[in-house]
Amino acid sequence: MTCTILALVSIAFTACAQSTSSCPGAVDSLHQRQLAFAWEGSSANYAGNATLAEEAAVLRPIGEHKARIAEASDAGDTAAYLVDGADGDVAFQFNNLKVLATVGEVDYMTGMMIVGVPDGLGAMLADDQTVRCVVQSESYGPVYANEAHPYLVNDGAAAITGSHVQYVDYDREMMSTFMTSSLPASTMVKGAGELITKAYNLKGEAVGPRSRTGPTTSGAFDSNVDADGNYVLVAPPVAGGVSQQESDWVMQSLCSAQLAEKHQWGEGKGFEDDIFLTNEEWIILDESNDKMHIGLPAHAIN
């Protein structure tokens, strides 16, 4: 897939197919490094008596849960509507709702977990047999709460915590009958992954590691730094990363989104590629270190 840099407001992203330069089964492959980050957890809260098998026992494949978070009314104090893992009031007025995916579910093929608070969405045909659903998460990194495990960009050059943009691929034929089927969505999942694999800043530089000793003069993640490359957020990322056991950067609270397909308005009209447009919605700065904050960015993902 050809990558095109698209500058919008502050920073530009492009997404390409996951690197296949090394076998995913190799110990030092990008896939294995990402999987290790996803399972690292919080060392500060680890008492030494948990095991991976015990913690993984509650995990379910993407689409396995059938209980709906959406409700037709406020549950209030109605006991029947307050059962963990079960439906609330689902007597929807006009039509039914079914679950495609739930936060915390895992793609067993890659180890990728759906994270964060789902927000902006999009859907398109990945090919004639596959419906690709794109979802971004509101996760706030270390500057507030609900930090997600990092994902790697630019072949492992940098780790980004906070919000993710992820996709799940579904079988198109099975999805066409999903609303009348009793089967869970997991039966039609074909695969899943991180949408952002390549990242560029406004200068056109590939985003790279954050300097721990001063300004990042090349490859800085624009929303995290001032004009000189100084890191200006209230706290450094602390999830496992590729440098000094920290993430390099924070993707802060992605909000609304729009998926625009190639030539959406007719032949030759619109973008020349499928583009997912989104934006970071807020940030908390260390005012003592803020010389000239670049600003909150919009992102274009090719």
Beta strands, then each sheet from edge to edge (+ up, - down):
strand 1: 11-14
strand 2: 117-127
strand 3: 130-138
strand 4: 151-153
strand 5: 158-162
strand 6: 165-171
strand 7: 189-194
strand 8: 198-201
strand 9: 249-251
strand 10: 254-260
strand 11: 275-280
strand 12: 298-301
sheet 1: 1+ 8-
sheet 2: 2+ 3- 6+ 7-
sheet 3: 4+ 5- 9-
sheet 4: 10+ 11- 12+
end
